């Protein structure tokens, strides 16, 4: 059996196996040779969403948002900064619910922004509303400890 965590490439979505002690080194994709960790949230559509939720061994925090939503726009820089801080322990992604209404419907997104944490393909936590940086960091840490 192969050792290591499955990590989808943020560029080409190819699955890569990375030994846990090597996560902090970053690593490069075996197919496209680009970095596996980019320090920014991934933009996901329905196809990419399924790869990054179901095929990864990392927890994935998804921000369901829309461009017309003022709280979403206010929280975007904080969410991006947190991506730099938490990788490679956690991957962050964004889903534009205006462009990908099917994903919003599939996950019952009733208000935005809504953060959903997935681990091993399963939703493990959810939080709606814009969060200041300190509260977002606290919430993420509490979820990573409890999951």
DSSP file (Angstrom, degrees, kcal/mol; ACC not computed):
  #  RESIDUE AA STRUCTURE BP1 BP2  ACC     N-H-->O    O-->H-N    N-H-->O    O-->H-N    TCO  KAPPA ALPHA  PHI   PSI    X-CA   Y-CA   Z-CA
    1    1 A X              0   0    0      0, 0.0     2,-0.1     0, 0.0     0, 0.0   0.000 360.0 360.0 360.0 136.6    0.0    0.0    0.0
    2    2 A X        -     0   0    0      1,-0.1     2,-0.3     2,-0.0     0, 0.0  -0.439 360.0-136.3 -72.1 140.2    1.3    3.4   -0.9
    3    3 A X        +     0   0    0     -2,-0.1     2,-0.2    14,-0.1    16,-0.1  -0.727  56.2  52.8 -95.5 145.2    2.3    5.8    1.9
    4    4 A X  S    S-     0   0    0     -2,-0.3     2,-0.3    13,-0.1    15,-0.3  -0.448  80.7 -67.3 122.3 168.1    1.3    9.4    2.0
    5    5 A X  E     -A   18   0A   0     13,-3.6    13,-2.8    -2,-0.2     2,-0.5  -0.735  42.4-121.9 -94.6 140.3   -1.5   11.8    1.7
    6    6 A X  E     -A   17   0A   0     -2,-0.3    51,-2.6    11,-0.2    52,-0.5  -0.720  33.7-179.7 -81.5 126.3   -3.4   12.3   -1.6
    7    7 A X  E     -A   16   0A   0      9,-3.3     9,-1.9    -2,-0.5     2,-0.2  -0.979  21.4-138.0-129.0 117.0   -3.2   16.0   -2.6
    8    8 A X  E     -A   15   0A   0     -2,-0.4     7,-0.2     7,-0.2     2,-0.2  -0.541  30.2-110.5 -71.8 140.1   -4.9   17.3   -5.8
    9    9 A X     >  -     0   0    0      5,-2.3     4,-1.3    -2,-0.2    27,-0.1  -0.502  16.5-141.1 -67.1 133.8   -2.8   19.7   -7.8
   10   10 A X  T  4 S+     0   0    0     25,-0.4    -1,-0.1    -2,-0.2    26,-0.1   0.601  99.0  42.3 -72.8  -8.8   -4.3   23.2   -7.6
   11   11 A X  T  4 S+     0   0    0     24,-0.1    -1,-0.2     3,-0.1    25,-0.1   0.852 134.0   9.4-101.5 -50.2   -3.4   23.8  -11.3
   12   12 A X  T  4 S-     0   0    0      2,-0.1    -2,-0.1    22,-0.1     3,-0.1   0.437  89.6-126.1-115.8  -2.3   -4.2   20.5  -13.1
   13   13 A X     <  +     0   0    0     -4,-1.3     2,-0.2     1,-0.2    -3,-0.1   0.551  54.6 152.5  68.6   9.4   -6.2   18.6  -10.5
   14   14 A X        -     0   0    0     -6,-0.1    -5,-2.3     1,-0.1     2,-0.3  -0.486  49.3-114.8 -68.1 139.0   -3.9   15.5  -10.8
   15   15 A X  E     -A    8   0A   0     -7,-0.2     2,-0.4    -2,-0.2    -7,-0.2  -0.617  34.9-172.0 -79.1 133.2   -3.7   13.5   -7.6
   16   16 A X  E     -A    7   0A   0     -9,-1.9    -9,-3.3    -2,-0.3     2,-0.6  -0.958  18.9-135.7-124.8 142.6   -0.3   13.4   -5.9
   17   17 A X  E     -A    6   0A   0     -2,-0.4     2,-0.4   -11,-0.2   -11,-0.2  -0.887  25.3-177.7-101.9 122.8    0.8   11.3   -3.0
   18   18 A X  E     -A    5   0A   0    -13,-2.8   -13,-3.6    -2,-0.6     2,-0.1  -0.978  28.2-123.0-123.5 125.2    2.9   13.3   -0.4
   19   19 A X    >   -     0   0    0     -2,-0.4     3,-2.2   -15,-0.3     4,-0.5  -0.446  28.8-120.6 -62.6 136.2    4.4   11.7    2.7
   20   20 A X  G >  S+     0   0    0      1,-0.3     3,-1.4     2,-0.2     4,-0.4   0.845 111.7  55.6 -50.3 -40.9    3.1   13.6    5.8
   21   21 A X  G 3  S+     0   0    0      1,-0.2    -1,-0.3     2,-0.1     3,-0.3   0.734 106.8  53.1 -66.1 -16.8    6.6   14.6    7.0
   22   22 A X  G X  S+     0   0    0     -3,-2.2     3,-1.2     1,-0.2     4,-0.4   0.467  79.7  94.0 -95.4  -3.1    7.1   16.2    3.5
   23   23 A X  G X  S+     0   0    0     -3,-1.4     3,-1.9    -4,-0.5    -1,-0.2   0.905  81.7  55.7 -55.9 -43.3    4.0   18.4    3.5
   24   24 A X  G 3  S+     0   0    0     -4,-0.4    -1,-0.3     1,-0.3    -2,-0.1   0.727  97.6  64.5 -64.6 -20.3    5.8   21.4    4.9
   25   25 A X  G <  S-     0   0    0     -3,-1.2     2,-1.4     1,-0.2    -1,-0.3   0.626 100.1-139.8 -76.4 -12.5    8.3   21.2    2.0
   26   26 A X    <   -     0   0    0     -3,-1.9    -1,-0.2    -4,-0.4    62,-0.1  -0.613  24.5-150.9  91.7 -78.8    5.4   22.0   -0.4
   27   27 A X        -     0   0    0     -2,-1.4     9,-2.4    -3,-0.1    10,-0.5  -0.033   7.1-103.8  91.6 162.2    6.1   19.6   -3.3
   28   28 A X  B     -B   35   0B   0      7,-0.3     7,-0.2     8,-0.1     2,-0.1  -0.906  36.0 -95.6-124.2 152.9    5.4   19.8   -7.0
   29   29 A X     >  -     0   0    0      5,-2.8     4,-1.2    -2,-0.3   -14,-0.1  -0.428  24.1-138.9 -66.4 136.7    2.8   18.1   -9.1
   30   30 A X  T  4 S+     0   0    0      2,-0.1    -1,-0.1    -2,-0.1   -14,-0.0   0.682 100.3  38.5 -69.7 -18.1    4.0   14.9  -10.7
   31   31 A X  T  4 S+     0   0    0      3,-0.1    -1,-0.1   -17,-0.1    -2,-0.0   0.889 132.0  17.8 -97.9 -54.1    2.2   15.8  -14.0
   32   32 A X  T  4 S-     0   0    0      2,-0.1    -2,-0.1   -18,-0.1     3,-0.1   0.558  88.6-134.2-100.5  -8.5    2.5   19.6  -14.5
   33   33 A X     <  +     0   0    0     -4,-1.2     2,-0.2     1,-0.2    -3,-0.1   0.601  59.7 133.6  66.4  14.0    5.5   20.2  -12.1
   34   34 A X        -     0   0    0      1,-0.1    -5,-2.8    -6,-0.1    -1,-0.2  -0.552  68.0 -78.7 -88.9 160.8    3.8   23.3  -10.5
   35   35 A X  B     -B   28   0B   0     -7,-0.2   -25,-0.4    -2,-0.2    -7,-0.3  -0.256  27.8-144.5 -61.0 141.9    3.6   23.8   -6.7
   36   36 A X  S    S+     0   0    0     -9,-2.4     2,-0.5     1,-0.2   -26,-0.2   0.709  90.4  48.1 -77.7 -20.6    1.1   21.7   -4.8
   37   37 A X        +     0   0    0    -10,-0.5    -1,-0.2     1,-0.1    -2,-0.1  -0.985  57.3 172.1-126.0 126.2    0.5   24.6   -2.4
   38   38 A X        -     0   0    0     -2,-0.5    -1,-0.1     2,-0.3    46,-0.1   0.467  42.7-123.9-113.7  -5.4   -0.1   28.1   -3.7
   39   39 A X  S    S+     0   0    0     44,-0.2    45,-0.4     1,-0.2     2,-0.3   0.775  80.8  85.9  67.9  25.7   -1.0   30.1   -0.5
   40   40 A X  S    S-     0   0    0     43,-0.2    -2,-0.3    52,-0.1    -1,-0.2  -0.987  87.0 -88.3-151.2 154.4   -4.3   31.3   -1.9
   41   41 A X        -     0   0    0     -2,-0.3    52,-0.3    52,-0.1     2,-0.3  -0.338  42.1-123.9 -64.0 143.2   -7.9   30.0   -2.2
   42   42 A X  E     -c   93   0C   0     50,-2.2    52,-3.3    -2,-0.0     2,-0.6  -0.637  14.6-129.2 -83.3 144.0   -8.7   27.8   -5.2
   43   43 A X  E     -c   94   0C   0     -2,-0.3     2,-0.4    50,-0.2    52,-0.2  -0.866  33.8-163.1 -91.3 121.3  -11.6   28.8   -7.5
   44   44 A X        -     0   0    0     50,-2.6    52,-0.4    -2,-0.6     2,-0.2  -0.887  18.3-173.7-115.3 137.7  -13.7   25.7   -7.9
   45   45 A X     >  -     0   0    0     -2,-0.4     4,-2.8    50,-0.1     5,-0.2  -0.492  53.3 -82.5-104.8-174.5  -16.4   24.8  -10.4
   46   46 A X  H  > S+     0   0    0      2,-0.2     4,-1.8     1,-0.2     5,-0.1   0.900 128.6  45.8 -61.7 -42.8  -18.5   21.6  -10.1
   47   47 A X  H  > S+     0   0    0      1,-0.2     4,-1.5     2,-0.2    -1,-0.2   0.955 117.9  41.7 -65.7 -50.2  -15.9   19.3  -11.7
   48   48 A X  H  > S+     0   0    0      1,-0.2     4,-2.6     2,-0.2     5,-0.2   0.861 109.3  61.4 -65.5 -35.5  -13.0   20.7   -9.7
   49   49 A X  H  X S+     0   0    0     -4,-2.8     4,-2.1     1,-0.2     5,-0.3   0.942 103.8  47.9 -56.6 -49.9  -15.1   20.8   -6.5
   50   50 A X  H  X S+     0   0    0     -4,-1.8     4,-2.3     1,-0.2     5,-0.5   0.886 112.0  49.6 -62.5 -39.2  -15.6   17.0   -6.6
   51   51 A X  H  X S+     0   0    0     -4,-1.5     4,-1.7     1,-0.2    -1,-0.2   0.942 115.2  43.0 -62.2 -47.3  -11.9   16.3   -7.1
   52   52 A X  H  < S+     0   0    0     -4,-2.6    -2,-0.2     2,-0.2    -1,-0.2   0.723 121.3  39.5 -78.2 -21.1  -10.8   18.6   -4.3
   53   53 A X  H  < S+     0   0    0     -4,-2.1    68,-0.8    -5,-0.2     3,-0.4   0.894 125.7  30.8 -88.7 -48.4  -13.5   17.4   -1.8
   54   54 A X  H  < S+     0   0    0     -4,-2.3    -3,-0.2    -5,-0.3    -2,-0.2   0.748 120.6  46.3 -85.9 -24.4  -13.6   13.7   -2.5
   55   55 A X  S  < S+     0   0    0     -4,-1.7     2,-0.3    -5,-0.5    -1,-0.2   0.300  93.1  87.7-107.3  10.5  -10.1   12.9   -3.5
   56   56 A X        -     0   0    0     -3,-0.4    64,-0.3     2,-0.1   -49,-0.2  -0.807  56.3-154.9-112.6 151.9   -8.0   14.7   -1.0
   57   57 A X  S    S+     0   0    0    -51,-2.6     2,-0.3    -2,-0.3   -50,-0.1   0.420  76.5  88.0 -96.1  -1.8   -6.7   13.7    2.4
   58   58 A X  S    S-     0   0    0    -52,-0.5    62,-0.3    -6,-0.1    32,-0.1  -0.685  88.2-107.0 -92.0 148.6   -6.5   17.3    3.5
   59   59 A X  E     -d   90   0C   0     30,-0.7    32,-2.4    -2,-0.3     2,-0.5  -0.497  34.6-150.6 -67.2 148.1   -9.4   19.2    5.0
   60   60 A X  E     -dE  91 118C   0     58,-2.8    58,-3.1    30,-0.2     2,-0.6  -0.985   7.2-159.5-127.7 121.0  -10.9   21.7    2.6
   61   61 A X  E     -dE  92 117C   0     30,-2.7    32,-2.6    -2,-0.5     2,-0.5  -0.900  14.3-162.8-101.9 119.5  -12.6   24.9    3.7
   62   62 A X  E     -dE  93 116C   0     54,-3.1    54,-2.5    -2,-0.6     2,-0.7  -0.889  10.9-153.6-109.8 129.7  -14.9   26.3    1.1
   63   63 A X  E     -dE  94 115C   0     30,-2.7    32,-2.6    -2,-0.5     2,-0.6  -0.896   9.3-157.4 -98.3 109.3  -16.2   29.8    1.0
   64   64 A X  E     +dE  95 114C   0     50,-3.0    50,-1.8    -2,-0.7    49,-0.6  -0.816  35.8 146.8 -86.6 120.4  -19.6   29.9   -0.8
   65   65 A X  E     -d   96   0C   0     30,-2.3    32,-3.4    -2,-0.6    33,-0.4  -0.812  39.1-140.2-145.5 175.8  -19.9   33.6   -2.0
   66   66 A X    >   -     0   0    0     -2,-0.2     3,-1.4    30,-0.2     7,-0.2  -0.987  25.1-123.0-146.1 148.4  -21.2   35.9   -4.7
   67   67 A X  T 3  S+     0   0    0     -2,-0.3     6,-0.1     1,-0.3    -1,-0.1   0.775 110.4  55.2 -63.8 -26.8  -19.7   39.0   -6.3
   68   68 A X  T 3  S+     0   0    0      4,-0.0     2,-0.7    -3,-0.0    -1,-0.3   0.571  84.5 101.3 -82.1  -7.9  -22.7   41.2   -5.4
   69   69 A X    <>  -     0   0    0     -3,-1.4     4,-2.2     1,-0.2     5,-0.2  -0.686  57.0-162.0 -85.5 111.7  -22.4   40.3   -1.7
   70   70 A X  H  > S+     0   0    0     -2,-0.7     4,-2.4     1,-0.2     5,-0.2   0.918  91.2  50.2 -61.3 -46.5  -20.8   43.1    0.3
   71   71 A X  H  > S+     0   0    0      1,-0.2     4,-2.0     2,-0.2    -1,-0.2   0.875 110.0  53.0 -60.0 -34.4  -19.9   40.9    3.3
   72   72 A X  H  > S+     0   0    0      2,-0.2     4,-1.3     1,-0.2    -1,-0.2   0.931 110.4  46.1 -63.8 -45.3  -18.4   38.4    0.9
   73   73 A X  H  X S+     0   0    0     -4,-2.2     4,-0.6     1,-0.2    -2,-0.2   0.866 111.6  52.5 -66.2 -35.7  -16.2   41.0   -0.7
   74   74 A X  H  < S+     0   0    0     -4,-2.4     4,-0.4     1,-0.2     3,-0.3   0.873 112.8  44.2 -66.7 -36.5  -15.2   42.4    2.8
   75   75 A X  H  X S+     0   0    0     -4,-2.0     4,-2.6    -5,-0.2     3,-0.3   0.680  91.2  87.1 -83.1 -17.4  -14.2   38.9    4.0
   76   76 A X  H  X S+     0   0    0     -4,-1.3     4,-2.4     1,-0.2     5,-0.2   0.877  87.8  47.8 -54.7 -46.9  -12.3   37.9    0.8
   77   77 A X  H  X S+     0   0    0     -4,-0.6     4,-2.2    -3,-0.3    -1,-0.2   0.891 113.4  49.2 -63.9 -36.0   -8.9   39.5    1.8
   78   78 A X  H  > S+     0   0    0     -4,-0.4     4,-2.3    -3,-0.3    -2,-0.2   0.925 110.6  49.7 -65.6 -44.5   -9.1   37.8    5.2
   79   79 A X  H  X S+     0   0    0     -4,-2.6     4,-1.5     1,-0.2    -2,-0.2   0.900 111.3  49.6 -61.4 -41.6   -9.9   34.4    3.6
   80   80 A X  H  X S+     0   0    0     -4,-2.4     4,-1.2    -5,-0.2    -1,-0.2   0.905 110.4  50.1 -64.5 -41.8   -7.0   34.8    1.2
   81   81 A X  H  X S+     0   0    0     -4,-2.2     4,-1.4     1,-0.2    -2,-0.2   0.886 107.7  53.6 -64.4 -38.4   -4.6   35.7    4.1
   82   82 A X  H  X S+     0   0    0     -4,-2.3     4,-2.5     1,-0.2     5,-0.3   0.837 100.4  61.8 -66.0 -32.5   -5.7   32.7    6.1
   83   83 A X  H  X S+     0   0    0     -4,-1.5     4,-1.6     1,-0.2   -43,-0.2   0.912 104.2  48.5 -59.3 -41.9   -5.0   30.4    3.1
   84   84 A X  H  < S+     0   0    0     -4,-1.2    -1,-0.2   -45,-0.4    -2,-0.2   0.878 114.2  46.9 -64.5 -37.6   -1.3   31.4    3.3
   85   85 A X  H  < S+     0   0    0     -4,-1.4    -2,-0.2     1,-0.2    -1,-0.2   0.864 116.4  40.1 -73.4 -37.6   -1.3   30.8    7.1
   86   86 A X  H >X S+     0   0    0     -4,-2.5     3,-1.6     2,-0.1     4,-1.2   0.665  85.8 134.7 -95.7 -17.0   -3.0   27.4    7.1
   87   87 A X  T 3<  +     0   0    0     -4,-1.6     4,-0.1     1,-0.3   -50,-0.1  -0.557  66.9  23.4 -69.7 139.4   -1.5   25.6    4.1
   88   88 A X  T 34 S+     0   0    0     -2,-0.2    -1,-0.3   -62,-0.1     3,-0.1  -0.948 122.8  54.9 -97.6  11.3   -0.4   22.8    4.0
   89   89 A X  T <4 S+     0   0    0     -3,-1.6   -30,-0.7     1,-0.2     2,-0.3   0.806 123.4  15.1 -69.8 -27.2   -2.6   21.7    7.0
   90   90 A X  E  <  - d   0  59C   0     -4,-1.2     2,-0.4    -7,-0.2    -1,-0.2  -0.997  69.1-142.4-149.2 139.1   -5.8   22.9    5.3
   91   91 A X  E     - d   0  60C   0    -32,-2.4   -30,-2.7    -2,-0.3     2,-0.4  -0.884  17.7-152.7-104.6 140.7   -6.7   23.9    1.7
   92   92 A X  E     + d   0  61C   0     -2,-0.4   -50,-2.2   -32,-0.2     2,-0.3  -0.883  16.7 174.3-113.0 145.9   -9.1   26.8    1.2
   93   93 A X  E     -cd  42  62C   0    -32,-2.6   -30,-2.7    -2,-0.4     2,-0.4  -0.956  19.2-140.6-145.9 161.7  -11.3   27.3   -1.8
   94   94 A X  E     -cd  43  63C   0    -52,-3.3   -50,-2.6    -2,-0.3     2,-0.5  -0.968   5.7-163.9-127.3 142.7  -14.1   29.5   -3.1
   95   95 A X  E     - d   0  64C   0    -32,-2.6   -30,-2.3    -2,-0.4     2,-0.8  -0.979  16.5-142.7-126.4 118.1  -17.2   28.8   -5.0
   96   96 A X  E  >  - d   0  65C   0     -2,-0.5     4,-2.4   -52,-0.4     3,-0.3  -0.704  10.7-161.3 -78.4 108.8  -19.0   31.6   -6.7
   97   97 A X  T  4 S+     0   0    0    -32,-3.4   -31,-0.2    -2,-0.8    -1,-0.2   0.647  86.9  59.7 -72.6 -14.3  -22.7   30.7   -6.2
   98   98 A X  T  4 S+     0   0    0    -33,-0.4     3,-0.4     2,-0.1    -1,-0.2   0.897 115.1  33.9 -74.8 -42.0  -23.8   33.0   -9.0
   99   99 A X  T  4 S+     0   0    0     -3,-0.3    -2,-0.2     1,-0.2     2,-0.2   0.789 129.8  35.7 -81.5 -29.5  -21.7   31.1  -11.5
  100  100 A X    >X  +     0   0    0     -4,-2.4     4,-1.4     1,-0.1     3,-1.1  -0.504  64.2 155.9-126.8  62.1  -22.2   27.7   -9.9
  101  101 A X  H 3>  +     0   0    0     -3,-0.4     4,-2.7     1,-0.3     5,-0.2   0.809  69.9  67.7 -58.2 -31.5  -25.7   27.7   -8.6
  102  102 A X  H 3> S+     0   0    0      1,-0.2     4,-2.6     2,-0.2    -1,-0.3   0.875 100.9  47.4 -59.2 -38.0  -25.8   23.9   -8.7
  103  103 A X  H <> S+     0   0    0     -3,-1.1     4,-1.7     2,-0.2    -1,-0.2   0.896 110.6  51.2 -71.6 -39.2  -23.2   23.7   -6.0
  104  104 A X  H  <>S+     0   0    0     -4,-1.4     5,-2.9     2,-0.2    -2,-0.2   0.924 114.8  43.6 -60.8 -43.6  -25.0   26.2   -3.8
  105  105 A X  H ><5S+     0   0    0     -4,-2.7     3,-1.6     3,-0.2    -2,-0.2   0.923 109.3  56.7 -66.4 -45.3  -28.2   24.2   -4.2
  106  106 A X  H 3<5S+     0   0    0     -4,-2.6    -1,-0.2     1,-0.3    -2,-0.2   0.829 115.1  37.8 -56.7 -34.5  -26.5   20.9   -3.7
  107  107 A X  T 3<5S-     0   0    0     -4,-1.7    -1,-0.3    -5,-0.1    -2,-0.2   0.254 111.3-116.4-105.7  12.7  -25.2   22.0   -0.3
  108  108 A X  T < 5 -     0   0    0     -3,-1.6     2,-0.8     1,-0.2    -3,-0.2   0.872  41.7-177.4  61.2  39.9  -28.2   24.0    0.8
  109  109 A X      < +     0   0    0     -5,-2.9    -1,-0.2     1,-0.2     3,-0.1  -0.622  11.5 166.8 -75.2 110.8  -26.5   27.3    0.9
  110  110 A X        +     0   0    0     -2,-0.8     2,-0.3     1,-0.2    -1,-0.2   0.687  63.2  20.6 -99.8 -23.8  -29.2   29.7    2.1
  111  111 A X  S    S-     0   0    0    -47,-0.0     2,-0.3    18,-0.0    -1,-0.2  -0.979  85.3 -96.1-143.6 155.6  -27.1   32.7    2.9
  112  112 A X  S    S+     0   0    0     -2,-0.3    18,-0.2     1,-0.2   -41,-0.2  -0.953  92.1  37.8-130.7 151.2  -23.7   34.0    1.9
  113  113 A X  S    S+     0   0    0    -49,-0.6    16,-3.3    -2,-0.3     2,-0.4   0.526  75.2 166.8 -72.4 146.5  -20.9   34.0    2.8
  114  114 A X  E     -EF  64 128C   0    -50,-1.8   -50,-3.0    14,-0.2     2,-0.5  -0.998  22.3-152.5-127.6 129.0  -21.1   30.5    4.1
  115  115 A X  E     -EF  63 127C   0     12,-3.5    12,-2.5    -2,-0.4     2,-0.4  -0.866  12.3-173.5 -99.8 130.6  -18.0   28.5    5.1
  116  116 A X  E     -EF  62 126C   0    -54,-2.5   -54,-3.1    -2,-0.5     2,-0.6  -0.992  11.3-151.8-126.9 127.0  -18.2   24.7    4.9
  117  117 A X  E     -EF  61 125C   0      8,-2.6     7,-3.3    -2,-0.4     8,-1.3  -0.868  13.4-169.1-100.2 124.4  -15.4   22.5    6.1
  118  118 A X  E     +EF  60 123C   0    -58,-3.1   -58,-2.8    -2,-0.6     2,-0.4  -0.893   7.6 178.6-111.5 141.7  -15.0   19.1    4.3
  119  119 A X  E >  S- F   0 122C   0      3,-2.7     3,-1.5    -2,-0.4   -60,-0.1  -0.970  72.9  -5.7-143.4 128.0  -12.8   16.3    5.5
  120  120 A X  T 3  S-     0   0    0     -2,-0.4   -66,-0.1   -64,-0.3     3,-0.1   0.861 131.0 -55.5  56.3  38.2  -12.5   12.9    3.8
  121  121 A X  T 3  S+     0   0    0    -68,-0.8     2,-0.4     1,-0.2    -1,-0.3   0.495 117.8 106.5  79.4   3.7  -15.3   13.9    1.4
  122  122 A X  E <  S-F  119   0C   0     -3,-1.5    -3,-2.7   -69,-0.1     2,-0.4  -0.921  74.6-115.9-120.8 140.5  -17.8   14.7    4.2
  123  123 A X  E     +F  118   0C   0     -2,-0.4    -5,-0.3    -5,-0.2     3,-0.1  -0.599  36.8 169.0 -69.8 127.2  -19.1   18.1    5.5
  124  124 A X  E     +     0   0C   0     -7,-3.3     2,-0.3    -2,-0.4    -6,-0.2   0.573  60.1  10.5-116.8 -16.4  -17.9   18.4    9.1
  125  125 A X  E     -F  117   0C   0     -8,-1.3    -8,-2.6     2,-0.0    -1,-0.4  -0.989  55.4-168.5-160.9 156.3  -18.7   22.0   10.0
  126  126 A X  E     +F  116   0C   0     -2,-0.3     2,-0.3   -10,-0.2   -10,-0.2  -0.996   4.8 177.5-149.3 143.8  -20.5   25.0    8.7
  127  127 A X  E     -F  115   0C   0    -12,-2.5   -12,-3.5    -2,-0.3     2,-0.3  -0.960  12.5-154.8-150.0 130.0  -20.6   28.7    9.5
  128  128 A X  E     +F  114   0C   0     -2,-0.3   -14,-0.2   -14,-0.3   -16,-0.1  -0.785  52.2  44.9-106.1 150.5  -22.6   31.5    7.9
  129  129 A X  S    S-     0   0    0    -16,-3.3   -16,-0.2    -2,-0.3     2,-0.2   0.033  89.9 -65.7 101.7 151.4  -21.7   35.2    7.9
  130  130 A X        -     0   0    0    -18,-0.2     2,-0.4   -16,-0.1   -58,-0.1  -0.472  50.8-156.2 -71.0 140.9  -18.6   37.2    7.4
  131  131 A X        -     0   0    0     -2,-0.2   -53,-0.1   -60,-0.1    -2,-0.1  -0.944  15.4-120.3-120.8 139.4  -16.0   36.8   10.1
  132  132 A X     >  -     0   0    0     -2,-0.4     4,-2.6     1,-0.1     5,-0.2  -0.367  40.9-100.7 -68.0 161.2  -13.1   39.1   11.2
  133  133 A X  H  > S+     0   0    0      1,-0.2     4,-2.6     2,-0.2     5,-0.2   0.884 119.9  49.1 -53.5 -48.2   -9.7   37.6   10.8
  134  134 A X  H  > S+     0   0    0      1,-0.2     4,-2.2     2,-0.2    -1,-0.2   0.901 113.8  46.0 -63.6 -40.2   -9.2   36.6   14.5
  135  135 A X  H  > S+     0   0    0     -3,-0.2     4,-2.6     2,-0.2    -1,-0.2   0.886 111.6  51.8 -70.0 -38.3  -12.6   34.9   14.7
  136  136 A X  H  X S+     0   0    0     -4,-2.6     4,-2.5     2,-0.2    -2,-0.2   0.935 111.2  47.6 -62.5 -46.0  -12.0   33.1   11.4
  137  137 A X  H  X S+     0   0    0     -4,-2.6     4,-2.6    -5,-0.2    -2,-0.2   0.921 112.8  48.9 -61.1 -44.6   -8.6   31.8   12.6
  138  138 A X  H  X S+     0   0    0     -4,-2.2     4,-2.4    -5,-0.2    -2,-0.2   0.918 111.7  49.2 -61.1 -44.3  -10.1   30.7   16.0
  139  139 A X  H  X S+     0   0    0     -4,-2.6     4,-1.9     2,-0.2    -2,-0.2   0.924 111.9  48.1 -63.4 -44.9  -13.0   28.9   14.2
  140  140 A X  H  X S+     0   0    0     -4,-2.5     4,-2.5     1,-0.2     5,-0.2   0.947 111.9  49.3 -61.1 -48.4  -10.6   27.1   11.9
  141  141 A X  H  X S+     0   0    0     -4,-2.6     4,-1.9     1,-0.2    -1,-0.2   0.904 110.2  50.9 -58.3 -42.3   -8.3   26.0   14.7
  142  142 A X  H  X S+     0   0    0     -4,-2.4     4,-1.8     1,-0.2    -1,-0.2   0.870 112.0  47.7 -65.5 -34.7  -11.2   24.7   16.7
  143  143 A X  H  X S+     0   0    0     -4,-1.9     4,-1.7     2,-0.2    -2,-0.2   0.878 109.9  51.3 -73.2 -37.5  -12.5   22.7   13.8
  144  144 A X  H  < S+     0   0    0     -4,-2.5    -2,-0.2     1,-0.2    -1,-0.2   0.849 112.8  46.8 -68.1 -32.9   -9.1   21.2   13.0
  145  145 A X  H  < S+     0   0    0     -4,-1.9    -2,-0.2    -5,-0.2    -1,-0.2   0.898 116.6  42.7 -72.8 -41.6   -8.7   20.1   16.6
  146  146 A X  H  <        0   0    0     -4,-1.8    -2,-0.2     1,-0.2    -1,-0.2   0.696 360.0 360.0 -83.0 -18.9  -12.2   18.6   16.9
  147  147 A X     <        0   0    0     -4,-1.7    -1,-0.2    -5,-0.1    -2,-0.1   0.475 360.0 360.0 -85.7 360.0  -12.3   16.8   13.5
